[in-house]
């Protein structure tokens, strides 16, 4: 069971915290640059909100590229398929390729393929996510589904929930792309996949097998896809229980930005072993401190 940090309403007008004292020394930032060869960047609340890049995010990405450090966006948000993420990011001016975008749906599909699951599923997801699963050879509304895969479905209906619960009670395997309870937007938080999964669990008594951050299947997928070791990676994100937990559980350097869900007091309340290695107000401040801008 995940240890979840308290959630507070997102307020884009709140004052940014001061730059962290634990990453201002040149020696610290140069060591990180020397040791890390792959930056993993969260999206919602870290790089953008809705369709708007957060301040300094594009400049940070440009600085990473200029120094020859490889990067990949890594999002738990499965409300879009991978191709739609590519379109969205490129409309923002990110100029990314397919290999530079990894999602919880990728991790879920990788697990299904490796474990030789039946291609007959009930997928609770958006048309965009359905297209990604269909492209992988899966029937997303099979007549006799062998498993239920639940994503962040912004087209959710009561009928979908009822069908999922009926199949899970009947013995179908229950999987969820990611555990996030809330997704930050420009208007505040909206319920995410973890909240939908909690509804199904309350009705069926069954807890899904989760993917995405912070689970091992996801970090294993990244290592296989990129060829980098865990000690060569650094993850940037706004959530303690997904982004930062991914780093702390698997030996990946973890950088928290306070531009999304987590507040400074949440970090103070976290157990020592669950705290990020570094804390910044935003990627804009990371850019200034890490790259000397």
C-alpha positions in Angstrom: 0.0 0.0 0.0 1.4 3.4 -0.9 2.0 6.0 1.8 0.2 9.0 0.4 1.1 12.6 1.2 -1.6 15.1 2.1 -3.2 16.8 -0.8 -3.9 20.5 -0.9 -5.6 22.7 -3.5 -3.3 23.9 -6.2 -2.9 27.7 -6.3 -0.9 29.1 -9.2 -0.7 32.5 -7.5 1.0 31.4 -4.3 4.5 32.9 -3.9 7.4 30.7 -5.0 9.6 29.3 -2.2 13.2 30.5 -2.0 15.9 28.6 -3.8 17.1 25.6 -1.8 20.1 25.8 0.4 21.1 22.2 -0.3 21.9 22.8 -4.0 23.5 26.2 -4.3 27.2 25.1 -4.2 28.9 24.8 -7.5 30.4 21.5 -6.4 27.0 20.0 -5.9 25.6 21.0 -9.2 28.7 20.0 -11.2 28.7 16.6 -9.5 25.1 16.0 -10.6 25.9 17.1 -14.1 28.9 14.8 -14.2 27.2 11.7 -12.9 23.8 11.9 -14.6 23.3 11.0 -18.2 19.5 10.8 -18.4 16.9 13.3 -17.1 13.4 12.0 -16.6 10.9 14.8 -16.6 7.3 14.6 -15.3 4.7 16.5 -17.3 1.6 17.6 -15.3 2.6 20.1 -12.6 6.3 19.9 -13.5 6.7 20.8 -17.2 3.2 22.2 -17.9 -0.4 22.7 -16.7 -3.0 21.8 -19.3 -1.6 23.2 -22.6 0.6 25.9 -21.0 4.3 25.3 -20.3 5.3 26.3 -16.8 7.6 29.3 -16.5 11.2 28.4 -17.5 10.3 24.8 -18.6 11.2 25.2 -22.2 14.4 27.1 -21.3 15.4 24.2 -19.0 14.8 21.7 -21.8 17.0 23.8 -24.1 19.8 23.9 -21.5 19.7 20.2 -21.1 19.9 19.7 -24.9 22.8 22.2 -25.1 24.8 20.2 -22.7 24.3 16.9 -24.4 22.4 15.3 -21.6 19.7 12.9 -22.8 16.2 13.2 -21.5 12.8 11.6 -21.7 9.4 12.8 -20.5 7.9 10.3 -18.1 4.2 10.8 -17.3 1.7 8.7 -15.3 -1.2 10.5 -17.0 -2.8 7.9 -19.3 -5.6 10.2 -20.5 -3.7 10.5 -23.8 -2.0 7.9 -25.9 1.7 8.4 -26.7 1.1 9.9 -30.2 -1.1 12.6 -28.7 1.5 13.5 -26.2 4.0 13.9 -29.0 1.6 16.3 -30.7 0.9 18.2 -27.6 4.5 18.7 -26.6 5.6 19.6 -30.1 2.8 22.2 -30.3 4.4 23.8 -27.2 7.8 24.0 -29.0 9.5 21.0 -27.3 10.5 19.3 -30.6 10.5 15.8 -29.1 10.7 12.4 -30.7 8.8 9.2 -29.8 11.7 7.7 -27.9 11.7 10.8 -25.7 8.1 10.3 -24.4 7.4 7.4 -22.0 4.0 6.9 -20.3 2.4 4.6 -17.8 0.5 3.0 -20.7 3.9 2.1 -22.2 4.8 0.3 -19.0 1.4 -1.4 -18.8 1.7 -2.7 -22.4 5.3 -3.8 -21.8 4.1 -5.9 -18.8 1.2 -7.4 -20.8 3.4 -8.4 -23.6 6.2 -9.8 -21.5 3.7 -11.9 -19.4 1.9 -13.1 -22.5 -1.5 -11.8 -21.5 -4.6 -12.5 -23.6 -5.1 -9.8 -26.2 -8.8 -9.6 -25.1 -9.3 -6.8 -22.7 -11.7 -4.3 -21.3 -9.9 -1.0 -21.3 -11.4 1.8 -19.3 -9.8 4.7 -21.1 -10.1 7.6 -23.5 -10.3 7.0 -27.3 -6.7 8.2 -27.5 -5.5 5.5 -25.0 -7.7 2.9 -26.8 -5.8 3.8 -30.0 -2.5 3.1 -28.4 -3.6 -0.3 -27.0 -5.2 -1.2 -30.4 -1.9 -0.4 -32.1 -0.3 -2.8 -29.8 -2.6 -5.6 -31.0 -5.1 -5.5 -28.1 -8.9 -5.7 -28.4 -10.0 -3.0 -26.0 -13.6 -4.0 -25.8 -13.4 -7.7 -26.3 -16.6 -9.9 -26.0 -14.9 -12.0 -23.3 -12.2 -9.9 -21.7 -9.6 -11.7 -19.7 -8.4 -8.6 -17.9 -9.6 -5.1 -17.0 -7.1 -2.3 -17.6 -8.1 1.0 -16.0 -6.6 4.3 -17.1 -7.2 8.0 -16.5 -10.5 8.1 -18.4 -11.9 11.6 -18.9 -14.7 10.0 -20.9 -15.7 7.8 -17.9 -19.4 6.7 -17.7 -21.3 4.7 -15.0 -21.7 1.9 -17.5 -17.9 1.6 -17.9 -17.5 1.4 -14.1 -20.3 -1.2 -13.8 -18.9 -3.3 -16.6 -15.4 -3.2 -15.0 -16.7 -4.2 -11.6 -18.8 -7.1 -13.0 -15.8 -8.5 -14.8 -13.5 -8.2 -11.9 -16.0 -9.9 -9.5 -16.1 -12.7 -12.1 -12.4 -13.2 -11.9 -10.9 -11.0 -14.6 -7.4 -9.7 -13.7 -7.5 -6.1 -12.6 -4.7 -3.7 -13.7 -4.3 0.1 -13.5 -2.0 2.2 -15.5 -1.0 4.4 -12.5 -2.0 5.3 -8.9 -2.3 9.1 -9.0 -5.4 10.4 -7.2 -5.4 13.9 -8.6 -4.2 15.6 -11.8 -3.2 19.3 -11.5 -4.7 21.7 -14.1 -4.9 25.4 -14.5 -8.3 25.4 -12.7 -7.2 23.1 -9.8 -7.1 19.4 -9.3 -9.3 16.9 -11.1 -9.8 13.2 -10.1 -7.2 10.9 -11.7 -6.9 7.2 -12.3 -6.2 6.4 -8.6 -9.5 7.9 -7.7 -11.3 5.8 -10.3 -9.5 2.7 -9.2 -10.5 3.4 -5.6 -14.2 3.4 -6.7 -13.8 0.0 -8.3 -11.9 -1.4 -5.3 -14.6 -0.1 -3.0 -17.2 -2.0 -5.0 -15.3 -5.2 -5.7 -12.8 -5.5 -2.8 -10.1 -6.0 -5.4 -6.9 -3.9 -5.5 -5.4 -3.5 -9.0 -1.8 -4.2 -10.0 -0.5 -0.7 -10.6 2.0 0.5 -13.2 3.7 3.9 -13.9 5.7 5.7 -11.2 6.9 4.5 -8.7 6.7 0.8 -9.7 9.7 -1.4 -10.6 8.2 -2.5 -14.0 8.3 1.2 -15.1 11.9 1.8 -14.1 12.9 -1.5 -15.7 11.2 -0.5 -18.9 13.2 2.8 -18.9 16.5 1.0 -18.4 15.8 -1.4 -21.2 14.6 1.4 -23.6 17.5 3.8 -22.9 20.4 1.6 -21.9 21.2 3.7 -18.8 21.7 2.4 -15.3 19.8 3.6 -12.3 22.8 5.6 -11.0 22.9 7.5 -14.3 19.3 8.8 -14.1 17.7 11.8 -12.4 13.9 12.2 -12.1 12.2 15.6 -11.8 8.6 15.7 -10.6 6.0 17.4 -8.4 4.7 14.4 -6.4 6.3 12.6 -3.4 4.4 9.4 -3.8 5.0 8.8 -7.5 7.9 10.9 -8.9 10.1 11.1 -5.8 9.2 7.6 -4.6 10.4 6.3 -8.0 13.8 7.7 -7.3 14.0 6.8 -3.6 12.8 3.2 -4.1 15.2 2.4 -7.0 18.3 4.4 -6.4 17.6 7.2 -8.9 18.5 10.8 -8.0 15.2 12.6 -7.2 14.5 16.3 -7.6 11.2 17.7 -6.4 9.7 20.9 -7.9 7.0 22.7 -6.0 5.0 23.8 -9.1 2.4 21.1 -8.8 0.9 19.0 -6.0 3.5 19.0 -3.2 4.0 21.8 -0.7 7.1 22.4 1.5 5.3 21.2 4.6 4.5 17.9 2.8 8.3 17.4 2.5 8.8 18.2 6.1 6.2 15.6 7.1 7.7 12.9 5.0 9.9 10.2 6.5 13.6 10.8 5.9 13.9 7.9 3.4 11.0 9.3 1.4 12.3 12.8 0.9 13.7 14.1 -2.4 17.5 14.6 -2.8 16.8 18.2 -3.9 13.9 20.6 -3.8 13.2 23.6 -6.1 10.3 25.9 -6.7 10.2 25.0 -10.4 12.2 23.9 -13.4 12.9 27.6 -13.9 14.9 27.7 -10.7 16.6 24.4 -11.5 17.8 26.0 -14.7 19.2 28.9 -12.9 21.0 26.9 -10.2 22.1 23.9 -12.2 23.1 25.7 -15.4 24.2 29.0 -13.8 21.6 31.2 -15.5 
